[in-house]
Amino acid sequence: MRGRVGILVLAGLCLGCPGSGTGSAGESSTGAVGSTGPVSGSSGGDGASTTSGVVTTGVGTTELVPTTGGEGSSGAVLTTGGEASTGASGCPERAQRGVWVWQQAQAKDPAKAAALLAFAAKQELTHLYLESQSLLLEDPERLAAFIDEADAACVAVELLFGAAAWAQTENHGEALALVDAALTFVDGLAGARPVGLHFDVEPHGLPDWGANQGVYANEYLDLLEAMAAKLLGSELPLTVDVAFWYDSVAVDRDGDTRPLSELVQDRVDRVVVMDYRDHAEPPDGIIDNAAAEVAYAEQIGRRVRIAVETTCGLDPEKVTFCEEGAIAMTLALELTAQVYAQSPAWDGVAVHDHAAWSVLMD
């Protein structure tokens, strides 16, 4: 394990208080859309990196003092703030903690579904982001049954969909049709319901993003507006994934130039910041790379989750915890949570993805 793990010295926050346990998590991948779901990019501007050992966020100033100690168990509980009850009646309040599940067979096959929910229990997960396109369109009965099973296990399900190409105007219809299908599906449910729609549409994954950044960013924002309009009054929140460096992408829209991250946050209920770094501390760590998104969410009354990656074989290695392992990831997320948990915008952590995390070394 690398020696970049640190201990927070946080004014007004007791790190040794009861409930400040540790746990493990993972992070999303980088590159183009593949058969196992979109993989999340780290290329482009790195955004809100800092060069000192002090991070100023919307919740105060935190000093990071490096240390090499503090190892914990990869299966322990991670205290990340944003506590809420999920699942069936009587479920405990737990820190929000989600994972992407791109393999629909994990929900479709009853045996694999049971194994997935056992994994969720072991890792103290509150949310599964289940890729649902085929299930929704071809086997809605099984999708409904899995949502019931997860609900009984105190795990909430977000219906996940993803394709970079949906950012382009000519492909908006496919994404919007899924919104319509999801609304129809939810309206017909007699049991547990999904807790939201989760779209991983990454315009920077388009092959000519560099040459058409402004065009694609605006087309993507048009899609988000259309989705939000369809979901208005549905009680299904809209969550989208954003690269942490979107705060460094300036976009001209409606006569103004603003960061892409802010323009996205204006149009959705929640963002999951794909904060793909293998350490928490500055410079260029998980904490400082999410600062702009958390601060802006506080201003506009939105929510932010912070996600990390566990997929192996990525370049550069700093985007994933594959090499560092579950213990290092646990501690990095705990450090991040200690900084942001008091923010009204904080909504916990997320891990990309189940397939990689389930085999992540200690």
ABEGO torsion letter per residue (X at the ends): XBAABBBBBBBGBBAABBGBBBBBBBBBBBEBBBAAEBBBBABEBAEABBABABBBBAAEBBBBBBBABGBBBAABBBBAEGBBBBEBBGBBBBBBBBBBBABAAAAABAAAAAAAAAAAAAAGBABBBBBAAAAAAABAAAAAAAAAAAAAAGBBBBBBBBBAAAABAAAAAAAAAAAAAAAAAAAABABBBBAEBBBBBBAAABAAAAAAAAAAAAAAAAAAAAAAAAABGAGBBBBBBBBAAAAABBBBBGGBBBBAAAAAAAABABBBBBBBBABABOBGBAAAAAAAAAAAAAAAGBBBBBBBBABBGBOBAAABAAAAEAAAAAAAAAAAAAAAAABAABAEBBBOBAAAAAABBX
